[in-house]
Amino acid sequence: MNPAWSVILLTTLCGAAQGLFLMLYGAELAGWAGRGGVGPGFFAMGGIVAFVLTLAALGASFFHLGRPERAWRAAAMWRTSWLSREVIVLPLFMAGAFFWTVGHWGGAPWTPLVGAAAAVAALALYLCTAMIYMSIRFIQEWASAWTLVNYTLIGLASGATLAAALAGARAPALAPALTALALALTLAAGATRAASLVRNARLAPRSTMQTAIGIRHPQIRQRAMGFMGGSFNTREFFHGRGAGTLRWVKWVMALAGFVLPAALLLLALVSAWTAVTLQWVLALAFAAQALGLLAERWFFFAQARHPQNLYYQAVS
């Protein structure tokens, strides 16, 4: 498939925002609000960051629409379409995160209740986003439970790393717990993503050149694509990059997305650094992970092999 940067930004930014909110809400439920110098201002600041990230993700999604003024129609097929369900759940999560943030900003007592609704919406959003791709059965790389597991764990890991970085700057007492959680989630996400790569490498194509055109002759070779220029099929269903590009993107994904952040998070836990140094280490861990996860999401789309490329393989 041809990765669209609008969708890459949508899924990575929104996943991190959901993970960040869930980390903050978990800290609230664990009793950190008002303890160890962790005041409501920290939760309000984190909520603002989560809301802004989600807003940026929503803005990026509009660049993927041919007719943005008709975006509201995307919610019309909610009974059968996971995309429609995502379109509905996303603003619900944004609304919940917004009111939760406002509640902390004003010191309201009802933030745990609003946070619970927003947390349910965040988890539902992971499900809806993953199922958009997991439900496409003819793309074998996506049609696996690993898609749901990876979307959820990667979002939680990036959100936890961001939460640890924010805590390092504004709530040092909470930073060790969030750093340890971010490390555990990053390692889990890296392990499950590696498992999905192993699975995808072993996939055998269900279609052949013979089945693509309905001719059973044992020797078939395409010599031309049948028209003078490219088409929607050749542009949208193949990325146009060689195997070498996929290999180095996969290494960037592994190193920047999982290995380097995990190493930095571990160093932040075991090293006796000053508060300022710790802030920079945690910020660097999130920056590296953000870059790596952009590569991960590009690779997720690029690795998917659409069956129609069997017919257009002379172009691909």
Secondary structure as a PSIPRED ss2 file (coil, helix, strand):
# PSIPRED VFORMAT (PSIPRED V4.0)

   1 M C   1.000  0.000  0.000
   2 N C   1.000  0.000  0.000
   3 P C   1.000  0.000  0.000
   4 A C   1.000  0.000  0.000
   5 W H   0.000  1.000  0.000
   6 S H   0.000  1.000  0.000
   7 V H   0.000  1.000  0.000
   8 I H   0.000  1.000  0.000
   9 L H   0.000  1.000  0.000
  10 L H   0.000  1.000  0.000
  11 T H   0.000  1.000  0.000
  12 T H   0.000  1.000  0.000
  13 L H   0.000  1.000  0.000
  14 C H   0.000  1.000  0.000
  15 G H   0.000  1.000  0.000
  16 A H   0.000  1.000  0.000
  17 A H   0.000  1.000  0.000
  18 Q H   0.000  1.000  0.000
  19 G H   0.000  1.000  0.000
  20 L H   0.000  1.000  0.000
  21 F H   0.000  1.000  0.000
  22 L H   0.000  1.000  0.000
  23 M H   0.000  1.000  0.000
  24 L H   0.000  1.000  0.000
  25 Y H   0.000  1.000  0.000
  26 G H   0.000  1.000  0.000
  27 A H   0.000  1.000  0.000
  28 E H   0.000  1.000  0.000
  29 L H   0.000  1.000  0.000
  30 A C   1.000  0.000  0.000
  31 G C   1.000  0.000  0.000
  32 W C   1.000  0.000  0.000
  33 A C   1.000  0.000  0.000
  34 G C   1.000  0.000  0.000
  35 R E   0.000  0.000  1.000
  36 G C   1.000  0.000  0.000
  37 G C   1.000  0.000  0.000
  38 V E   0.000  0.000  1.000
  39 G C   1.000  0.000  0.000
  40 P H   0.000  1.000  0.000
  41 G H   0.000  1.000  0.000
  42 F H   0.000  1.000  0.000
  43 F H   0.000  1.000  0.000
  44 A H   0.000  1.000  0.000
  45 M H   0.000  1.000  0.000
  46 G H   0.000  1.000  0.000
  47 G H   0.000  1.000  0.000
  48 I H   0.000  1.000  0.000
  49 V H   0.000  1.000  0.000
  50 A H   0.000  1.000  0.000
  51 F H   0.000  1.000  0.000
  52 V H   0.000  1.000  0.000
  53 L H   0.000  1.000  0.000
  54 T H   0.000  1.000  0.000
  55 L H   0.000  1.000  0.000
  56 A H   0.000  1.000  0.000
  57 A H   0.000  1.000  0.000
  58 L H   0.000  1.000  0.000
  59 G H   0.000  1.000  0.000
  60 A H   0.000  1.000  0.000
  61 S H   0.000  1.000  0.000
  62 F H   0.000  1.000  0.000
  63 F H   0.000  1.000  0.000
  64 H H   0.000  1.000  0.000
  65 L C   1.000  0.000  0.000
  66 G C   1.000  0.000  0.000
  67 R C   1.000  0.000  0.000
  68 P H   0.000  1.000  0.000
  69 E H   0.000  1.000  0.000
  70 R H   0.000  1.000  0.000
  71 A H   0.000  1.000  0.000
  72 W H   0.000  1.000  0.000
  73 R H   0.000  1.000  0.000
  74 A H   0.000  1.000  0.000
  75 A H   0.000  1.000  0.000
  76 A C   1.000  0.000  0.000
  77 M C   1.000  0.000  0.000
  78 W C   1.000  0.000  0.000
  79 R C   1.000  0.000  0.000
  80 T C   1.000  0.000  0.000
  81 S C   1.000  0.000  0.000
  82 W H   0.000  1.000  0.000
  83 L H   0.000  1.000  0.000
  84 S H   0.000  1.000  0.000
  85 R H   0.000  1.000  0.000
  86 E H   0.000  1.000  0.000
  87 V H   0.000  1.000  0.000
  88 I H   0.000  1.000  0.000
  89 V H   0.000  1.000  0.000
  90 L H   0.000  1.000  0.000
  91 P H   0.000  1.000  0.000
  92 L H   0.000  1.000  0.000
  93 F H   0.000  1.000  0.000
  94 M H   0.000  1.000  0.000
  95 A H   0.000  1.000  0.000
  96 G H   0.000  1.000  0.000
  97 A H   0.000  1.000  0.000
  98 F H   0.000  1.000  0.000
  99 F H   0.000  1.000  0.000
 100 W H   0.000  1.000  0.000
 101 T H   0.000  1.000  0.000
 102 V H   0.000  1.000  0.000
 103 G H   0.000  1.000  0.000
 104 H H   0.000  1.000  0.000
 105 W H   0.000  1.000  0.000
 106 G H   0.000  1.000  0.000
 107 G C   1.000  0.000  0.000
 108 A C   1.000  0.000  0.000
 109 P C   1.000  0.000  0.000
 110 W C   1.000  0.000  0.000
 111 T H   0.000  1.000  0.000
 112 P H   0.000  1.000  0.000
 113 L H   0.000  1.000  0.000
 114 V H   0.000  1.000  0.000
 115 G H   0.000  1.000  0.000
 116 A H   0.000  1.000  0.000
 117 A H   0.000  1.000  0.000
 118 A H   0.000  1.000  0.000
 119 A H   0.000  1.000  0.000
 120 V H   0.000  1.000  0.000
 121 A H   0.000  1.000  0.000
 122 A H   0.000  1.000  0.000
 123 L H   0.000  1.000  0.000
 124 A H   0.000  1.000  0.000
 125 L H   0.000  1.000  0.000
 126 Y H   0.000  1.000  0.000
 127 L H   0.000  1.000  0.000
 128 C H   0.000  1.000  0.000
 129 T H   0.000  1.000  0.000
 130 A H   0.000  1.000  0.000
 131 M H   0.000  1.000  0.000
 132 I H   0.000  1.000  0.000
 133 Y H   0.000  1.000  0.000
 134 M H   0.000  1.000  0.000
 135 S C   1.000  0.000  0.000
 136 I C   1.000  0.000  0.000
 137 R C   1.000  0.000  0.000
 138 F C   1.000  0.000  0.000
 139 I C   1.000  0.000  0.000
 140 Q C   1.000  0.000  0.000
 141 E C   1.000  0.000  0.000
 142 W C   1.000  0.000  0.000
 143 A C   1.000  0.000  0.000
 144 S C   1.000  0.000  0.000
 145 A H   0.000  1.000  0.000
 146 W H   0.000  1.000  0.000
 147 T H   0.000  1.000  0.000
 148 L H   0.000  1.000  0.000
 149 V H   0.000  1.000  0.000
 150 N H   0.000  1.000  0.000
 151 Y H   0.000  1.000  0.000
 152 T H   0.000  1.000  0.000
 153 L H   0.000  1.000  0.000
 154 I H   0.000  1.000  0.000
 155 G H   0.000  1.000  0.000
 156 L H   0.000  1.000  0.000
 157 A H   0.000  1.000  0.000
 158 S H   0.000  1.000  0.000
 159 G H   0.000  1.000  0.000
 160 A H   0.000  1.000  0.000
 161 T H   0.000  1.000  0.000
 162 L H   0.000  1.000  0.000
 163 A H   0.000  1.000  0.000
 164 A H   0.000  1.000  0.000
 165 A H   0.000  1.000  0.000
 166 L H   0.000  1.000  0.000
 167 A H   0.000  1.000  0.000
 168 G H   0.000  1.000  0.000
 169 A H   0.000  1.000  0.000
 170 R H   0.000  1.000  0.000
 171 A C   1.000  0.000  0.000
 172 P C   1.000  0.000  0.000
 173 A C   1.000  0.000  0.000
 174 L C   1.000  0.000  0.000
 175 A H   0.000  1.000  0.000
 176 P H   0.000  1.000  0.000
 177 A H   0.000  1.000  0.000
 178 L H   0.000  1.000  0.000
 179 T H   0.000  1.000  0.000
 180 A H   0.000  1.000  0.000
 181 L H   0.000  1.000  0.000
 182 A H   0.000  1.000  0.000
 183 L H   0.000  1.000  0.000
 184 A H   0.000  1.000  0.000
 185 L H   0.000  1.000  0.000
 186 T H   0.000  1.000  0.000
 187 L H   0.000  1.000  0.000
 188 A H   0.000  1.000  0.000
 189 A H   0.000  1.000  0.000
 190 G H   0.000  1.000  0.000
 191 A H   0.000  1.000  0.000
 192 T H   0.000  1.000  0.000
 193 R H   0.000  1.000  0.000
 194 A H   0.000  1.000  0.000
 195 A H   0.000  1.000  0.000
 196 S H   0.000  1.000  0.000
 197 L H   0.000  1.000  0.000
 198 V H   0.000  1.000  0.000
 199 R H   0.000  1.000  0.000
 200 N H   0.000  1.000  0.000
 201 A H   0.000  1.000  0.000
 202 R C   1.000  0.000  0.000
 203 L C   1.000  0.000  0.000
 204 A C   1.000  0.000  0.000
 205 P C   1.000  0.000  0.000
 206 R C   1.000  0.000  0.000
 207 S C   1.000  0.000  0.000
 208 T C   1.000  0.000  0.000
 209 M H   0.000  1.000  0.000
 210 Q H   0.000  1.000  0.000
 211 T H   0.000  1.000  0.000
 212 A H   0.000  1.000  0.000
 213 I H   0.000  1.000  0.000
 214 G C   1.000  0.000  0.000
 215 I C   1.000  0.000  0.000
 216 R C   1.000  0.000  0.000
 217 H C   1.000  0.000  0.000
 218 P C   1.000  0.000  0.000
 219 Q C   1.000  0.000  0.000
 220 I C   1.000  0.000  0.000
 221 R C   1.000  0.000  0.000
 222 Q C   1.000  0.000  0.000
 223 R C   1.000  0.000  0.000
 224 A C   1.000  0.000  0.000
 225 M C   1.000  0.000  0.000
 226 G C   1.000  0.000  0.000
 227 F C   1.000  0.000  0.000
 228 M C   1.000  0.000  0.000
 229 G C   1.000  0.000  0.000
 230 G C   1.000  0.000  0.000
 231 S C   1.000  0.000  0.000
 232 F H   0.000  1.000  0.000
 233 N H   0.000  1.000  0.000
 234 T H   0.000  1.000  0.000
 235 R H   0.000  1.000  0.000
 236 E H   0.000  1.000  0.000
 237 F C   1.000  0.000  0.000
 238 F C   1.000  0.000  0.000
 239 H C   1.000  0.000  0.000
 240 G C   1.000  0.000  0.000
 241 R C   1.000  0.000  0.000
 242 G C   1.000  0.000  0.000
 243 A H   0.000  1.000  0.000
 244 G H   0.000  1.000  0.000
 245 T H   0.000  1.000  0.000
 246 L H   0.000  1.000  0.000
 247 R H   0.000  1.000  0.000
 248 W H   0.000  1.000  0.000
 249 V H   0.000  1.000  0.000
 250 K H   0.000  1.000  0.000
 251 W H   0.000  1.000  0.000
 252 V H   0.000  1.000  0.000
 253 M H   0.000  1.000  0.000
 254 A H   0.000  1.000  0.000
 255 L H   0.000  1.000  0.000
 256 A H   0.000  1.000  0.000
 257 G H   0.000  1.000  0.000
 258 F H   0.000  1.000  0.000
 259 V H   0.000  1.000  0.000
 260 L H   0.000  1.000  0.000
 261 P H   0.000  1.000  0.000
 262 A H   0.000  1.000  0.000
 263 A H   0.000  1.000  0.000
 264 L H   0.000  1.000  0.000
 265 L H   0.000  1.000  0.000
 266 L H   0.000  1.000  0.000
 267 L H   0.000  1.000  0.000
 268 A H   0.000  1.000  0.000
 269 L H   0.000  1.000  0.000
 270 V H   0.000  1.000  0.000
 271 S C   1.000  0.000  0.000
 272 A C   1.000  0.000  0.000
 273 W C   1.000  0.000  0.000
 274 T C   1.000  0.000  0.000
 275 A H   0.000  1.000  0.000
 276 V H   0.000  1.000  0.000
 277 T H   0.000  1.000  0.000
 278 L H   0.000  1.000  0.000
 279 Q H   0.000  1.000  0.000
 280 W H   0.000  1.000  0.000
 281 V H   0.000  1.000  0.000
 282 L H   0.000  1.000  0.000
 283 A H   0.000  1.000  0.000
 284 L H   0.000  1.000  0.000
 285 A H   0.000  1.000  0.000
 286 F H   0.000  1.000  0.000
 287 A H   0.000  1.000  0.000
 288 A H   0.000  1.000  0.000
 289 Q H   0.000  1.000  0.000
 290 A H   0.000  1.000  0.000
 291 L H   0.000  1.000  0.000
 292 G H   0.000  1.000  0.000
 293 L H   0.000  1.000  0.000
 294 L H   0.000  1.000  0.000
 295 A H   0.000  1.000  0.000
 296 E H   0.000  1.000  0.000
 297 R H   0.000  1.000  0.000
 298 W H   0.000  1.000  0.000
 299 F H   0.000  1.000  0.000
 300 F H   0.000  1.000  0.000
 301 F H   0.000  1.000  0.000
 302 A H   0.000  1.000  0.000
 303 Q H   0.000  1.000  0.000
 304 A C   1.000  0.000  0.000
 305 R C   1.000  0.000  0.000
 306 H C   1.000  0.000  0.000
 307 P H   0.000  1.000  0.000
 308 Q H   0.000  1.000  0.000
 309 N H   0.000  1.000  0.000
 310 L H   0.000  1.000  0.000
 311 Y C   1.000  0.000  0.000
 312 Y C   1.000  0.000  0.000
 313 Q C   1.000  0.000  0.000
 314 A C   1.000  0.000  0.000
 315 V C   1.000  0.000  0.000
 316 S C   1.000  0.000  0.000
